[in-house]
Amino acid sequence: MISFPDEFIAELKGIFGDDITEYLNRADDEPFKGISVNRLKTDPERLIPLLPFEVRKSPFYKDGYYYSDDIQSIGRHPLHHAGAFYVQEPSASSAVSLLDIHKGDTVLDLCAAPGGKSSQIASCLGGTGLIWSNEVVKNRAQILLSNYERMGISKGVVSSCYPEVLCDRLEGFFDKVLADAPCSGEGMFRKNPDAIAEWSREHVRSCAERQLSILDSACKAVKEGGVLVYSTCTFSYEENEGVIKEFLRRHQDFEGCELTEHTGRQTELSCAVRITPIEGGEGHFAAKLRRKGECTRSVKPALRSKPDNRVSDVRKMLSEIFIKLPDGELSIINDKVFIIPELMPDIKNAGVIRAGIYAGELKKGRFEPAHALFMASHPSELRQVLDMKADDERVKAFLQGHELECSLPSGYTAAAVEGIITGFGKCSGGRLKNKYPKGLRLI
């Protein structure tokens, strides 16, 4: 049975009021589990009938669903490998809903790893606009990048940069900014009881100071009329309402956006909502703020790469793989080929790890495509696709890295599961030589 510190319970009484008993009674229940559907790859109407388990709609996000407690190893399912969905605690999806993303928006996810909210943002953008995802911790930024590739995000940037540096570099660039700040994690206690041992009042205070610092930086990146959403996975008043109230005191050019429709627990701030296990989530807080002024759609001049006479050759080689080439500008950096989004700003000194799609590499005049290039593509755009049903034995073999029988003509060929691209290989002599990355393979 989970045991909470007395100080923590005393604090919760001020937040839960008469519902404190119900919260404590639910402490040992199984935590909620969920998925978010990735519209860059598919849509809920098509995906849900293909899943080998039942789901039910989540109230926190238009494409969010609960799945049953007894489902194991969901990350090994072929459609997860294909990026058709992201495994995400249901209430964690609520912050992106508050962003109210529209096609063509420029969006910054400032504290983005491992990538659940970035995946939602990219799904809402639907291959338009630009998403920039930042994670200051380098190894977590690599996990973020891996999820970017799996989800097929093409018009995006992954960086590892201190928030104050990044937001100074990109001042006033974004329509929407999400600051999902590191916190004391009180909303994760049911999911990870070991985290309770790390809880202390001192840790809460330290988190609140860091969160306010992150918000002070994040607000610089918001254009006039743009939206800033702050979120945490903790219940703490000090880290939530306290941070927002102090931020608004410091920044008179921002105001709270009244939330007239939401699924959660009312707070003393009309611009904020709290979700607890009583409302069907593990624990999340989100507040929606707006920078005063008129919103414009103008952006800084797009990044332009240096002229390279090899670009036309690469384009010809890509046309042997693609019927329709991916949108964006071809750029070659140290023999590596990238497809850069149209809305790309200047990225110097911004800690960029990846901009756009890593398309492949030039080796002795040959172009060798990359896994990310295929993952960001649709079957209709490609010349050759080996499409398999999810229960086809060849799917597991492909995900394990084995060669497959393939009657298609020689050349690079996408491998798809239920019409959703999962990787690629190279056909030759009736075989598909597997190019699925070793680090992603099923063991």
VEXVOKE-876674 format. One record per residue (C-alpha): x, y, z; residue number from 1; residue in three letters. Coordinates in pm, 1 decimal, always signed. Each point is the difference from the previous one (the first is absolute). Layout:
         u         v         w  seq  type
         X         Y         Z  NUM   ALA
...
# end
This chain:
         u         v         w  seq  type
      +0.0      +0.0      +0.0    1   MET
    +133.2    +343.5     -96.7    2   ILE
     +91.6    +219.9    +295.2    3   SER
     +26.9    +376.6     -48.0    4   PHE
    +201.5    +246.6    +212.7    5   PRO
    -214.1    +190.0    +251.1    6   ASP
    +116.4    +333.4    -145.1    7   GLU
    -115.6    -107.9    -344.6    8   PHE
    -345.6    -101.6    +125.9    9   ILE
     -34.8    +328.3    +189.7   10   ALA
     +74.2    +191.6    -321.0   11   GLU
    -245.2    -212.4    -199.1   12   LEU
    -282.9     +84.3    +237.9   13   LYS
     +14.8    +358.2    -119.7   14   GLY
     -20.8    -114.6    -361.0   15   ILE
    -249.8    -286.9     +20.2   16   PHE
    -217.7    +127.9    +284.1   17   GLY
    -273.9    -252.3     +77.4   18   ASP
    +130.2    -228.2    -277.1   19   ASP
    +324.4     -77.4    +183.4   20   ILE
    -142.4    -328.1    +134.4   21   THR
    -101.9    -114.2    -347.1   22   GLU
    +347.6     +78.1    -133.9   23   TYR
    +169.4    -194.9    +279.3   24   LEU
    -237.9    -293.8     -52.5   25   ASN
    +105.9     -12.9    -365.3   26   ARG
    +370.6      +3.5     +80.8   27   ALA
     +45.3    -373.8     -53.3   28   ASP
    -211.5     -23.9    -315.6   29   ASP
    +171.4     -81.1    -327.5   30   GLU
    +120.9    +317.8    -173.1   31   PRO
    -179.4    +116.1    -312.7   32   PHE
    +157.7     -95.1    -332.8   33   LYS
     -58.6    +152.2    -338.3   34   GLY
    +103.7     +60.4    -357.7   35   ILE
     -14.1    +299.6    -232.1   36   SER
     -63.2     -66.4    -369.2   37   VAL
    +250.3    +150.2    -244.8   38   ASN
    -183.3    +158.7    -292.7   39   ARG
    +324.9     +39.2    -191.7   40   LEU
     -26.1    -376.3     -50.3   41   LYS
    -366.8     -89.9     +31.8   42   THR
    -326.0    +104.2    +169.2   43   ASP
    -201.2    -147.2    +288.8   44   PRO
    -273.8    -140.6    -223.7   45   GLU
    +255.1    -204.9    -189.0   46   ARG
    +234.1     -89.7    +285.7   47   LEU
    -235.0    -111.8    +276.1   48   ILE
    -149.2    -299.4    -187.6   49   PRO
    +357.0    -121.6     -63.7   50   LEU
    +101.9      -3.6    +368.0   51   LEU
      -5.4    -341.8    +173.1   52   PRO
    -142.6    +157.7    +316.4   53   PHE
    -298.5    +215.2     +89.3   54   GLU
     +25.4    +372.7     +60.4   55   VAL
    -239.4    +264.8    +124.8   56   ARG
      +2.1    +372.8     -65.1   57   LYS
    +194.3    +234.3    +225.6   58   SER
    -160.2    +336.1     +87.7   59   PRO
    +332.8    +184.5      -3.1   60   PHE
     +99.0      -9.1    -368.2   61   TYR
    -195.7     -47.2    -320.2   62   LYS
    +219.2    -293.7    -109.0   63   ASP
     +70.4    -144.1    +345.1   64   GLY
    -118.1    -340.0    +127.4   65   TYR
     +22.2    -214.1    +311.6   66   TYR
    +107.3    -361.9     -29.3   67   TYR
     -43.7    -283.2    +245.8   68   SER
    +227.4     -63.2    +299.2   69   ASP
     +71.4    -358.4    -108.2   70   ASP
    +155.8     +87.2    -338.1   71   ILE
    +371.8     -75.4      +9.0   72   GLN
    +291.9     +86.7    -231.0   73   SER
    -202.1    +248.7    -205.1   74   ILE
    +326.8    +151.6    -121.6   75   GLY
     +81.6    -322.3    -186.7   76   ARG
    -309.9     +21.2    -218.8   77   HIS
     +81.5     +60.0    -369.3   78   PRO
    -228.5    +303.2     -18.3   79   LEU
    +191.7    +156.3    +287.7   80   HIS
    +323.5     -57.6    -189.4   81   HIS
    -169.5    +163.0    -299.7   82   ALA
     -75.6    +313.4    +203.3   83   GLY
    -376.5     -34.1     -30.2   84   ALA
     -41.7     +86.4    +369.0   85   PHE
    +192.6    +123.4    +301.9   86   TYR
     -40.5    -159.2    +343.9   87   VAL
     -92.3    +288.3    +229.4   88   GLN
    -159.2     +40.1    +341.9   89   GLU
    -345.4    +141.1     -84.3   90   PRO
      +5.8    +322.7    +200.5   91   SER
    +343.9     +88.3    -141.0   92   ALA
    -170.3     +66.7    -333.9   93   SER
    -212.5    +283.1    +141.9   94   SER
    +263.5    +274.3     -33.5   95   ALA
     +17.8     -29.2    -379.5   96   VAL
    -378.6     +28.0     -17.3   97   SER
     +28.7    +340.3    +169.8   98   LEU
    +249.0    +117.9    -264.4   99   LEU
    -285.2     -15.0    -255.5  100   ASP
    +236.0     -63.2    -290.6  101   ILE
     -99.3     +97.8    -354.2  102   HIS
    +152.4    -109.2    -330.1  103   LYS
    +299.0    +216.9     -86.6  104   GLY
     +85.7     +95.3    +361.1  105   ASP
    +357.1     +27.2    +120.8  106   THR
     +22.3    -182.7    +334.4  107   VAL
    +276.8     -38.2    +259.8  108   LEU
      +2.8    -292.5    +244.5  109   ASP
    +263.9    +131.3    +237.0  110   LEU
     +47.5    -298.2    +235.8  111   CYS
     -90.4    -271.7    -245.3  112   ALA
    +158.4    -338.3     +84.4  113   ALA
     -98.2    -274.4     -39.6  114   PRO
    -234.9    +139.7    -264.8  115   GLY
    -363.4     -78.6     +80.0  116   GLY
    -120.9    +357.9     -15.9  117   LYS
    +218.5     +74.5    -304.4  118   SER
    -161.6    -294.9    -174.8  119   SER
    -343.6    +145.6     +76.9  120   GLN
    +103.0    +343.6    -124.0  121   ILE
    +136.9    -140.0    -326.5  122   ALA
    -315.3    -207.6     -45.1  123   SER
    -216.1    +311.0     +43.7  124   CYS
    +215.6    +194.3    -249.0  125   LEU
     -53.9    -275.7    -255.6  126   GLY
    +322.2     +56.0    -189.8  127   GLY
     -35.9    +379.9      -9.8  128   THR
    +170.6    +284.3    +186.8  129   GLY
    +295.1     -84.1    +223.5  130   LEU
     +55.9    -172.4    +332.8  131   ILE
    +320.4     +64.2    +194.1  132   TRP
     +66.9    -246.1    +285.5  133   SER
    +269.8     +74.1    +255.2  134   ASN
    +150.5    -211.1    +276.8  135   GLU
    +292.9    +132.4    +202.4  136   VAL
    +124.5    -345.5    +110.8  137   VAL
    +196.2    -145.5    -292.7  138   LYS
     -78.1    -370.4     +45.8  139   ASN
    -371.0     +77.7     +40.2  140   ARG
     +19.0    +213.3    -315.1  141   ALA
    +118.0    -309.7    -187.8  142   GLN
    -305.1    -191.4    +123.4  143   ILE
    -212.1    +291.6    -118.4  144   LEU
    +163.7     -17.3    -343.0  145   LEU
     -65.3    -374.6     -23.4  146   SER
    -368.7     +59.7     +70.7  147   ASN
      -3.9    +281.2    -257.8  148   TYR
    +116.3    -246.8    -263.1  149   GLU
    -242.0    -272.5    +108.7  150   ARG
    -295.8    +238.0     -14.6  151   MET
    +100.3    +125.4    -345.5  152   GLY
     +40.3    +367.5     +94.2  153   ILE
    +141.6    +179.2    -303.0  154   SER
     -57.3    +370.8     +65.2  155   LYS
    +176.7     +16.1    +330.4  156   GLY
    +319.5     +74.7    +189.1  157   VAL
    +159.6    -179.6    +295.5  158   VAL
    +242.9    +199.6    +212.4  159   SER
    +185.8     -29.5    +327.9  160   SER
     +39.0    +349.8    +135.9  161   CYS
     -55.2    +192.7    +322.2  162   TYR
    -345.1    +163.7     -13.5  163   PRO
    +138.0    +350.3     +62.6  164   GLU
    +243.3     -33.6    -292.4  165   VAL
    -248.2    -155.6    -242.1  166   LEU
    -280.4    +246.1     +72.8  167   CYS
    +233.8    +297.2     -39.4  168   ASP
    +104.4    -138.0    -340.9  169   ARG
    -362.8     -55.8    -107.1  170   LEU
    -157.5    +305.5    +159.5  171   GLU
    -356.8     +61.1    -119.2  172   GLY
      +8.7    -281.1    -256.0  173   PHE
    -272.1    -239.1    +120.1  174   PHE
    -379.9      +9.7     -14.8  175   ASP
     -21.4    -254.2    +283.2  176   LYS
    +248.3     -99.1    +272.8  177   VAL
     -33.9    -292.7    +240.6  178   LEU
    +207.2      -4.1    +318.8  179   ALA
     -57.7    -343.1    +154.8  180   ASP
    +234.3     +69.1    +285.7  181   ALA
    +194.2    -251.6    +212.9  182   PRO
    -180.3     -37.8    +332.2  183   CYS
     -22.1    -196.0    +325.3  184   SER
    -212.0    -261.5    -180.9  185   GLY
    -275.4     -40.2    +259.8  186   GLU
    -236.5    -106.1    -276.7  187   GLY
    +221.2    -301.3     -74.5  188   MET
      -0.8    -148.9    +351.0  189   PHE
    -250.5    -275.9     -89.8  190   ARG
    +200.6     -87.6    -311.7  191   LYS
    +336.0     +16.0    +175.8  192   ASN
     -33.0     -39.5    +379.9  193   PRO
    +380.5     +19.7     +34.5  194   ASP
     -27.3    +369.5     -91.2  195   ALA
    -169.3     +63.8    +333.7  196   ILE
    +333.2     -50.6    +176.1  197   ALA
    +146.2    +292.1    -197.8  198   GLU
    -279.3    +239.9    +100.4  199   TRP
     +73.9    +282.9    +243.7  200   SER
    -110.6    +358.5     +56.9  201   ARG
    +350.3    +111.2     -95.1  202   GLU
     -28.1    -182.9    -332.8  203   HIS
    -337.6    +162.9     -68.2  204   VAL
    +144.3    +347.1     +65.8  205   ARG
    +299.8     -73.3    -221.4  206   SER
    -229.8    -115.0    -281.3  207   CYS
    -213.2    +313.8     +27.2  208   ALA
    +307.1    +222.7     -35.3  209   GLU
    +117.8    -190.5    -307.2  210   ARG
    -348.3      +0.0    -154.7  211   GLN
     -30.4    +376.1     +35.2  212   LEU
    +340.8     +41.9    -160.8  213   SER
    -109.0    -218.9    -293.5  214   ILE
    -318.9    +205.4     -44.2  215   LEU
    +198.7    +324.0     +11.5  216   ASP
    +196.2    -135.3    -296.7  217   SER
    -291.0    -164.8    -183.1  218   ALA
    -202.9    +319.8     -19.5  219   CYS
    +268.5    +166.8    -214.9  220   LYS
     -62.3    -247.0    -282.8  221   ALA
    -372.9     +80.3     -19.4  222   VAL
    -103.9    +251.5    -265.8  223   LYS
    -254.1    +272.0     +78.1  224   GLU
    -345.8    -153.5     +22.3  225   GLY
    +157.4    -344.2     +37.9  226   GLY
     -77.4    -266.2    +260.9  227   VAL
    +216.8    -136.2    +281.7  228   LEU
    -111.2    -317.8    +179.7  229   VAL
    +170.2    -100.7    +324.1  230   TYR
     -45.9    -353.9    +130.0  231   SER
    +129.8    -237.8    +266.8  232   THR
     -79.8    -351.7    +122.1  233   CYS
     -20.4    +106.5    +363.4  234   THR
    -281.8    +109.1    +233.1  235   PHE
    +206.5    +256.6    +191.3  236   SER
    -158.4    +344.9     +37.8  237   TYR
    +345.3    +156.0     +25.6  238   GLU
    +113.0    -153.4    -331.4  239   GLU
    -326.7     +70.6    -178.3  240   ASN
    -223.4    +291.3    +100.5  241   GLU
    +288.0    +157.8    +189.6  242   GLY
    +227.2      -0.6    -305.2  243   VAL
    -271.3    +139.4    -231.5  244   ILE
     -96.7    +279.4    +239.2  245   LYS
    +361.2    +108.8     +41.2  246   GLU
     +61.2     -20.9    -376.1  247   PHE
    -300.5    +223.0     -76.3  248   LEU
    +118.6    +246.2    +265.6  249   ARG
    +340.2     +19.2    -170.1  250   ARG
    -125.7      +7.3    -358.7  251   HIS
    -273.6    +257.4     -45.8  252   GLN
      -1.8     -66.5    -376.2  253   ASP
    -160.1    -341.4     +65.4  254   PHE
    -351.1     -82.7    +115.8  255   GLU
    -189.1    -315.2     +95.4  256   GLY
    -242.1    -153.5    -253.0  257   CYS
    -325.6     -97.2    +167.5  258   GLU
     -71.8    -371.6     -47.7  259   LEU
    -372.0     -25.8     -66.9  260   THR
     +15.8    -366.9    -102.2  261   GLU
    +231.7    -254.3    +158.7  262   HIS
      -0.3    -343.6    +158.9  263   THR
    +160.5     +25.5    +338.4  264   GLY
      -9.2    +161.9    +339.8  265   ARG
     -62.9    +372.4     +31.0  266   GLN
    +281.9    +203.0    +152.0  267   THR
      -2.3    +348.9    +149.7  268   GLU
    +136.6    +118.5    -337.8  269   LEU
    -253.3     +14.9    -282.5  270   SER
    +284.8     -63.3    -247.6  271   CYS
    +107.3    -330.9    +158.5  272   ALA
    -126.4    -353.9     +53.3  273   VAL
    +117.3    -287.2    +219.7  274   ARG
     -56.7    -369.5     -78.5  275   ILE
     +18.0    -269.3    +266.3  276   THR
     -83.7    -373.3     +17.0  277   PRO
    -353.0    +105.6     +95.0  278   ILE
     -39.3    +161.4    -344.5  279   GLU
    +157.3    -297.6    -178.8  280   GLY
    +368.6     +90.4     -24.1  281   GLY
    +310.6     -56.1    +210.2  282   GLU
     +62.0    +369.6     +59.6  283   GLY
     +50.6    +306.2    -213.1  284   HIS
     -27.3    +377.8     +26.2  285   PHE
     -17.7    +237.2    -295.8  286   ALA
     -45.9    +374.8     -35.7  287   ALA
     -63.5    +193.1    -321.5  288   LYS
    +145.3    +349.5     -38.1  289   LEU
      +1.6    +247.5    -286.6  290   ARG
    +246.1    +269.1     -93.8  291   ARG
    -187.8    +325.8     -47.9  292   LYS
      -4.8    +154.7    -345.5  293   GLY
    -111.7     -89.0    -350.4  294   GLU
    +102.7    -341.1    -129.9  295   CYS
    +173.9      -0.4    -338.2  296   THR
     +88.1    -291.6    -225.9  297   ARG
    +330.8    +147.7    -111.0  298   SER
    +318.0    -190.4     +79.3  299   VAL
    +370.0     +69.7     -27.8  300   LYS
    +165.5     -75.9    -334.7  301   PRO
     +40.1    -372.2     -59.6  302   ALA
    +342.1    -161.2     +27.9  303   LEU
    +174.9     -42.3    -333.0  304   ARG
    +280.0    -251.8     -41.6  305   SER
    +318.1     +70.6    -191.3  306   LYS
     -15.1     -82.1    -372.1  307   PRO
    +119.9    -353.9     -73.8  308   ASP
     +21.6    -140.5    -352.9  309   ASN
     -67.3    -349.3    +136.7  310   ARG
    -360.4     +88.2     +88.6  311   VAL
    -127.7     -63.5    -352.9  312   SER
    +166.5    -343.5      +0.8  313   ASP
    -159.3     -86.0    +334.0  314   VAL
    -338.0    +113.4    -130.0  315   ARG
     +34.3    -237.9    -294.5  316   LYS
     +90.6    -287.6    +231.7  317   MET
    -292.5     +81.2    +226.8  318   LEU
    -232.7      -1.7    -300.3  319   SER
     +91.7    -367.2     -49.3  320   GLU
    -153.3     -67.7    +343.7  321   ILE
    -279.3    +257.1      +6.2  322   PHE
    -289.7     +76.5    -230.8  323   ILE
     -40.4    +327.1    +191.4  324   LYS
    +301.0    +143.7    +178.1  325   LEU
     -45.0    +115.7    +361.3  326   PRO
     -64.4    +372.0     +49.7  327   ASP
    +293.9    +214.3    +104.3  328   GLY
    +343.9    +114.6    -105.5  329   GLU
    +274.4    -254.7     -66.9  330   LEU
    +314.3     +76.7    +197.7  331   SER
    +329.9    -191.6      +3.6  332   ILE
    +221.7     +28.9    +307.0  333   ILE
    +318.7    -209.6     +11.8  334   ASN
    -148.4    -248.2    -252.3  335   ASP
    -316.6     -37.2    +209.1  336   LYS
    -323.7     +97.8    -172.1  337   VAL
    -283.4    +181.9    +178.6  338   PHE
    -338.8    +128.6    -108.7  339   ILE
     -46.7    +330.9    +178.4  340   ILE
    -350.0    +138.4     +84.6  341   PRO
    -108.5    +314.8    -181.2  342   GLU
     -62.3    +198.1    +321.4  343   LEU
    +345.4     -68.0    +138.8  344   MET
    +156.5    +297.2    +185.2  345   PRO
    +370.1     +57.7     +48.6  346   ASP
    +121.2    -285.7    +220.6  347   ILE
    +353.3    +117.1     +83.3  348   LYS
     +94.2     -38.8    +367.5  349   ASN
    -335.1    -163.3     +79.2  350   ALA
    +130.4    -346.4     +87.1  351   GLY
    -170.7    -162.7    -298.6  352   VAL
     +41.0    -377.4     -22.1  353   ILE
    -226.6     -52.5    -298.6  354   ARG
    -190.9    +235.3    -229.9  355   ALA
    -259.9    -149.5    -231.1  356   GLY
     +46.7    -351.2    -138.2  357   ILE
    +331.8    -181.4      -2.7  358   TYR
     -36.0    -139.9    -352.1  359   ALA
    +321.6    -196.1     -35.6  360   GLY
    +366.8     +17.1     -84.9  361   GLU
    +216.8     +32.8    -307.9  362   LEU
    +265.4    -271.4     -25.8  363   LYS
    +232.2      -2.2    -300.4  364   LYS
    -262.5    +162.0    -220.3  365   GLY
    -278.0    -229.9    +120.1  366   ARG
    -294.3    +110.0    +208.1  367   PHE
     -88.2    -228.7    +290.7  368   GLU
    -341.3     +89.7    +144.7  369   PRO
     -63.4     +13.5    +375.2  370   ALA
    -268.7    -162.5    +213.4  371   HIS
    -138.5    +345.0     +90.0  372   ALA
     -67.5     +80.6    -366.0  373   LEU
    -236.3    -291.7     -39.8  374   PHE
    -164.4     +45.9    +340.1  375   MET
     -98.8    +355.0    -100.1  376   ALA
    -154.8    -121.9    -326.5  377   SER
    -334.1    -140.6    -110.8  378   HIS
     -43.1    -306.4    -222.4  379   PRO
    -165.3    +208.9    -271.6  380   SER
    +318.4    +206.8     -33.2  381   GLU
    +231.1    -297.7     -57.2  382   LEU
     +68.8    -212.4    -305.2  383   ARG
     +24.5    -332.3    +184.8  384   GLN
    -168.9    -115.4    +320.5  385   VAL
     -14.2    -347.2    +153.7  386   LEU
    -322.5     +20.5    +200.3  387   ASP
     -77.2    -266.9    +259.6  388   MET
    -283.9     -74.5    +242.0  389   LYS
     +81.4     +46.7    +368.5  390   ALA
     -31.7    -375.2     +65.9  391   ASP
    +220.1     -94.9    -298.2  392   ASP
    +298.1    -205.1    +122.0  393   GLU
    +224.9    +209.8    -224.7  394   ARG
     -69.1    +308.7    +213.2  395   VAL
    +165.5    -147.5    +309.1  396   LYS
    +286.4    -125.2    -214.6  397   ALA
     +47.1    +347.2    -146.8  398   PHE
      -1.1    +164.7    +344.1  399   LEU
    +260.9    -252.7    +111.4  400   GLN
    +223.6    +103.6    -288.9  401   GLY
     -34.0    -308.2    -222.3  402   HIS
      -6.8      -4.0    -378.3  403   GLU
    -338.7     -65.4    -160.6  404   LEU
    -115.9    -157.2    -320.8  405   GLU
    -104.2    +277.2    -239.8  406   CYS
    -118.7     -29.2    -360.4  407   SER
     +20.5    +374.7     -68.1  408   LEU
    +255.4    +141.2    -246.5  409   PRO
    +350.9     +83.2    +118.1  410   SER
     +39.1    +324.6    +192.0  411   GLY
     -73.1    +170.7    +329.6  412   TYR
    -337.2    -108.3    +133.7  413   THR
    -209.5    +118.7    +293.7  414   ALA
    -128.3    -258.1    +246.0  415   ALA
    -349.6     +76.9    +130.9  416   ALA
    -239.4    -150.3    +252.3  417   VAL
    -368.5     +48.3     -84.6  418   GLU
     +97.9    +278.8    -239.5  419   GLY
    +216.2    +180.3    +258.8  420   ILE
    +370.6     +19.8     -78.3  421   ILE
    +221.4    -171.3    +256.2  422   THR
    +339.7      +6.3    -168.7  423   GLY
    +165.9    -100.7    -323.1  424   PHE
    +231.8    -241.4    -173.7  425   GLY
    +155.1     -62.5    -339.4  426   LYS
    -149.3    -254.6    -236.8  427   CYS
    +232.6    -215.1    -205.4  428   SER
     -37.3    -350.5    -142.5  429   GLY
    -332.2     -67.5    +169.1  430   GLY
    +121.4    +104.1    +346.2  431   ARG
     -42.4    +315.7    +209.1  432   LEU
    +324.7     +88.2    +172.8  433   LYS
    -110.8    +144.9    +332.1  434   ASN
     +98.3    +357.3     +94.1  435   LYS
    -193.8     +18.0    +327.7  436   TYR
    +236.9    +170.0    +252.4  437   PRO
    +168.9    -244.7    +235.9  438   LYS
     -81.3    +207.9    +306.9  439   GLY
    -373.9     -24.5     -70.2  440   LEU
     -24.4    -371.1     -77.2  441   ARG
    -210.9    -244.1    +199.1  442   LEU
    +202.8    -239.1    +210.9  443   ILE
# end
